[in-house]
């Protein structure tokens, strides 16, 4: 037992002796590592992040639109799922995002590369309808992500509105063509009952007569005006954008890692130096 204690004391004494002998090398290596870590931590651009979760569009609105279009022999189906997918794709589109940033006078073109928007991840899982924006500290990220979501919503609504208007316009054009046919054969009133038909083929609508077709055109024009972008408007925010959070690596952690690396390098240098002296 005594021998073991003696050897331990000799080993510890030897280690302390080596450390004292090579203290300048250790101090120099640690200083280089510390300086490098400090410079690196200061050079990292500070970035912040804020997140937002949005609502699905109102299902009732799309059911109403599709119910109307069923009468118009339209193969267009408008669903809240398709609408939401369109919004999501636009939110994550760099082209759409940069187009939005161009409208912000306080953001320079050179700063755009410092912005990034992506799906929100929480506990390693994707949050449904959640998005996260990272940005430099000089801007109001909460305001930017809020305005961007509204910007995308309006673009998507306008696109859908154009599609809806196109369907109505095509149907009204068709009714006018059928009305002109009825007029050309001087068919004022419906001839459907006289033929004993319960229903008409789509392209035989002129048999309903000029008067009924005129009434259908008026009704369709009213519906076209009633279904406008205001009908597709809804509160898109499930919850307000979160406050900005610092998204930059911890400076203390970087410095600690730098000192740890410096210590390891010092040990290796001393180890190689001792082995070299043996030979």
C-alpha positions as CSV (number, residue, x, y, z in Angstrom):
1,X,0.0,0.0,0.0
2,X,2.8,2.4,0.9
3,X,4.6,1.8,-2.4
4,X,1.4,2.6,-4.3
5,X,1.0,5.9,-2.3
6,X,4.7,6.7,-3.0
7,X,4.3,6.2,-6.7
8,X,1.2,8.3,-6.8
9,X,3.0,11.1,-5.1
10,X,5.9,10.9,-7.5
11,X,3.5,10.9,-10.5
12,X,1.6,14.0,-9.2
13,X,4.9,15.7,-8.4
14,X,6.1,15.0,-11.9
15,X,2.9,16.4,-13.5
16,X,3.1,19.6,-11.4
17,X,6.7,19.9,-12.4
18,X,5.9,19.6,-16.1
19,X,3.1,22.1,-15.8
20,X,5.4,24.6,-14.1
21,X,8.1,24.0,-16.6
22,X,5.8,24.5,-19.6
23,X,3.6,27.2,-18.1
24,X,4.5,29.7,-20.7
25,X,3.5,27.3,-23.5
26,X,0.2,26.5,-21.7
27,X,-0.5,30.2,-21.1
28,X,0.4,31.1,-24.7
29,X,-1.8,28.3,-26.2
30,X,-4.7,29.3,-23.9
31,X,-4.4,32.9,-24.8
32,X,-4.5,32.1,-28.5
33,X,-7.5,29.9,-28.1
34,X,-9.3,32.5,-25.9
35,X,-8.5,35.3,-28.4
36,X,-9.7,33.2,-31.3
37,X,-12.9,32.2,-29.5
38,X,-13.7,35.9,-28.5
39,X,-13.1,37.1,-32.1
40,X,-15.3,34.4,-33.5
41,X,-18.1,35.0,-31.0
42,X,-18.0,38.7,-31.8
43,X,-18.0,38.1,-35.6
44,X,-21.2,36.1,-35.5
45,X,-24.0,38.2,-36.7
46,X,-26.8,38.5,-34.1
47,X,-30.0,37.0,-35.4
48,X,-33.4,36.9,-33.9
49,X,-36.5,34.7,-34.6
50,X,-40.2,35.1,-34.2
51,X,-42.9,32.5,-34.9
52,X,-46.6,32.5,-35.9
53,X,-49.4,30.0,-36.2
54,X,-52.2,30.6,-38.7
55,X,-55.8,29.4,-39.1
56,X,-57.3,27.2,-41.7
57,X,-59.8,29.1,-43.9
58,X,-63.5,28.9,-43.2
59,X,-65.0,25.6,-44.5
60,X,-68.5,27.1,-44.8
61,X,-67.3,29.7,-47.3
62,X,-65.9,27.1,-49.7
63,X,-68.9,24.8,-49.3
64,X,-71.1,27.8,-50.3
65,X,-69.1,28.6,-53.4
66,X,-69.0,24.9,-54.6
67,X,-72.7,24.6,-54.1
68,X,-73.3,27.5,-56.4
69,X,-70.9,26.2,-59.0
70,X,-72.6,22.8,-59.1
71,X,-75.5,24.4,-61.0
72,X,-73.1,25.8,-63.6
73,X,-71.6,22.5,-64.7
74,X,-68.2,23.6,-63.5
75,X,-65.5,21.1,-62.9
76,X,-63.7,23.6,-60.6
77,X,-63.7,22.5,-57.0
78,X,-62.6,25.0,-54.4
79,X,-61.7,23.5,-51.0
80,X,-60.3,25.1,-47.9
81,X,-57.5,22.5,-48.0
82,X,-56.3,23.6,-51.4
83,X,-56.6,27.2,-50.4
84,X,-54.5,26.5,-47.3
85,X,-51.9,24.7,-49.3
86,X,-51.6,27.6,-51.7
87,X,-51.1,30.0,-48.8
88,X,-48.4,27.7,-47.2
89,X,-46.5,27.4,-50.5
90,X,-46.5,31.1,-51.0
91,X,-45.3,31.8,-47.4
92,X,-42.4,29.5,-47.9
93,X,-41.6,30.8,-51.4
94,X,-38.4,32.9,-51.5
95,X,-39.7,34.8,-54.6
96,X,-42.9,35.8,-52.7
97,X,-41.0,36.7,-49.6
98,X,-38.4,38.9,-51.5
99,X,-41.2,40.5,-53.4
100,X,-42.7,41.5,-50.0
101,X,-39.4,42.7,-48.6
102,X,-39.0,44.9,-51.7
103,X,-42.0,46.8,-50.5
104,X,-40.4,47.6,-47.2
105,X,-38.4,50.8,-47.6
106,X,-36.5,50.3,-44.4
107,X,-34.9,47.0,-45.7
108,X,-32.1,47.3,-48.1
109,X,-31.6,44.8,-51.0
110,X,-28.3,43.7,-49.4
111,X,-30.1,42.7,-46.2
112,X,-32.5,40.3,-47.8
113,X,-30.1,37.4,-47.6
114,X,-30.2,37.8,-43.8
115,X,-33.9,36.9,-43.7
116,X,-35.2,33.4,-43.8
117,X,-38.7,31.9,-43.3
118,X,-39.4,28.3,-42.7
119,X,-41.8,25.8,-41.1
120,X,-41.9,26.1,-37.3
121,X,-40.3,23.2,-35.4
122,X,-41.0,22.5,-31.8
123,X,-39.5,19.5,-29.9
124,X,-38.2,18.2,-33.2
125,X,-41.7,18.1,-34.7
126,X,-43.3,20.3,-37.4
127,X,-46.0,22.5,-36.0
128,X,-49.1,22.5,-38.2
129,X,-49.6,25.9,-39.9
130,X,-46.6,27.2,-37.9
131,X,-43.9,29.4,-39.4
132,X,-40.7,30.9,-38.1
133,X,-38.8,34.0,-39.3
134,X,-35.1,34.6,-38.6
135,X,-33.8,38.1,-39.2
136,X,-31.1,40.6,-38.1
137,X,-31.5,42.6,-34.9
138,X,-32.0,46.0,-36.7
139,X,-35.6,45.3,-37.8
140,X,-39.0,44.6,-36.2
141,X,-39.4,40.9,-36.9
142,X,-42.8,40.7,-35.3
143,X,-44.2,43.4,-37.6
144,X,-42.6,41.9,-40.7
145,X,-44.0,38.4,-40.2
146,X,-47.4,39.7,-39.4
147,X,-47.5,42.0,-42.5
148,X,-46.1,39.2,-44.6
149,X,-48.8,36.7,-43.6
150,X,-51.5,39.3,-44.5
151,X,-49.7,40.0,-47.8
152,X,-49.8,36.4,-48.8
153,X,-53.4,36.0,-47.7
154,X,-54.4,38.9,-49.9
155,X,-52.5,37.6,-52.9
156,X,-54.1,34.1,-52.5
157,X,-57.6,35.6,-52.2
158,X,-57.1,37.7,-55.3
159,X,-56.0,34.6,-57.3
160,X,-59.0,32.6,-56.2
161,X,-61.2,35.6,-56.9
162,X,-60.0,35.7,-60.4
163,X,-60.7,32.0,-60.9
164,X,-64.2,32.4,-59.5
165,X,-64.9,35.5,-61.7
166,X,-63.6,33.5,-64.7
167,X,-66.1,30.7,-64.1
168,X,-69.0,33.1,-63.7
169,X,-67.9,35.1,-66.8
170,X,-67.7,31.9,-68.9
171,X,-71.2,30.8,-67.7
172,X,-72.7,34.2,-68.3
173,X,-71.1,34.2,-71.8
174,X,-72.7,30.7,-72.4
175,X,-76.1,31.9,-71.3
176,X,-75.9,34.9,-73.6
177,X,-75.0,32.6,-76.5
178,X,-78.0,30.4,-75.7
179,X,-80.2,33.5,-75.4
180,X,-79.1,34.7,-78.8
181,X,-80.0,31.3,-80.3
182,X,-83.5,31.5,-78.7
183,X,-83.9,35.0,-80.0
184,X,-82.8,34.0,-83.5
185,X,-85.6,31.4,-83.6
186,X,-88.1,33.8,-81.9
187,X,-88.4,31.5,-78.8
188,X,-89.5,33.8,-76.0
189,X,-90.9,31.3,-73.6
190,X,-89.7,27.9,-72.5
191,X,-90.3,25.0,-74.9
192,X,-89.1,22.4,-72.4
193,X,-92.6,21.4,-71.2
194,X,-93.9,21.1,-74.7
195,X,-91.2,18.6,-75.5
196,X,-92.0,16.6,-72.3
197,X,-88.4,16.9,-71.1
198,X,-87.6,16.7,-67.3
199,X,-84.1,18.1,-67.9
200,X,-82.0,19.6,-70.6
201,X,-78.6,18.8,-71.9
202,X,-76.2,21.6,-71.1
203,X,-75.9,22.8,-74.7
204,X,-79.7,22.8,-75.2
205,X,-80.4,25.6,-72.7
206,X,-81.8,27.8,-75.5
207,X,-85.0,25.7,-75.3
208,X,-85.7,27.5,-72.0
209,X,-86.5,30.5,-74.0
210,X,-85.3,34.1,-74.1
211,X,-87.2,35.3,-71.0
212,X,-85.9,32.5,-68.7
213,X,-82.4,32.9,-70.0
214,X,-82.5,36.7,-69.4
215,X,-83.6,36.0,-65.8
216,X,-80.8,33.5,-65.3
217,X,-78.2,36.0,-66.5
218,X,-79.5,38.6,-64.0
219,X,-79.4,36.1,-61.2
220,X,-75.9,34.9,-62.1
221,X,-74.6,38.5,-62.3
222,X,-75.9,39.2,-58.8
223,X,-74.2,36.0,-57.4
224,X,-71.0,37.0,-59.1
225,X,-71.0,40.4,-57.3
226,X,-72.0,38.8,-54.0
227,X,-69.1,36.3,-54.0
228,X,-66.2,38.7,-53.9
229,X,-62.9,38.9,-52.0
230,X,-64.7,39.9,-48.8
231,X,-66.4,36.5,-48.7
232,X,-62.9,34.8,-48.6
233,X,-61.6,37.1,-45.9
234,X,-61.1,35.5,-42.4
235,X,-58.9,36.0,-39.4
236,X,-55.8,34.2,-40.5
237,X,-53.9,34.4,-37.2
238,X,-54.5,31.5,-34.8
239,X,-52.3,33.4,-32.4
240,X,-50.3,36.6,-32.6
241,X,-46.6,36.5,-33.7
242,X,-44.4,35.7,-30.7
243,X,-41.9,38.2,-29.4
244,X,-38.4,38.1,-30.9
245,X,-36.0,35.6,-29.5
246,X,-32.2,35.7,-29.8
247,X,-31.2,32.9,-32.2
248,X,-27.4,33.3,-31.9
249,X,-25.1,30.7,-30.3
250,X,-24.2,31.5,-26.6
251,X,-21.0,33.6,-26.4
252,X,-20.0,32.1,-23.1
253,X,-20.4,28.6,-24.5
254,X,-18.1,29.5,-27.5
255,X,-15.4,30.9,-25.1
256,X,-15.6,27.8,-22.9
257,X,-15.2,25.5,-25.9
258,X,-12.2,27.7,-27.0
259,X,-10.5,27.3,-23.6
260,X,-11.2,23.5,-23.7
261,X,-9.6,23.2,-27.1
262,X,-6.7,25.3,-25.9
263,X,-6.1,23.0,-22.9
264,X,-6.2,19.9,-25.1
265,X,-3.8,21.4,-27.6
266,X,-1.4,22.4,-24.7
267,X,-1.5,18.8,-23.4
268,X,-0.8,17.4,-26.8
269,X,2.1,19.8,-27.4
270,X,3.7,18.9,-24.0
271,X,3.1,15.2,-24.7
272,X,4.9,15.3,-28.0
273,X,7.7,17.4,-26.6
274,X,8.3,14.9,-23.8
275,X,8.3,12.0,-26.2
276,X,10.7,13.8,-28.5
277,X,13.2,14.4,-25.6
278,X,13.1,10.7,-24.8
279,X,14.6,9.9,-28.2
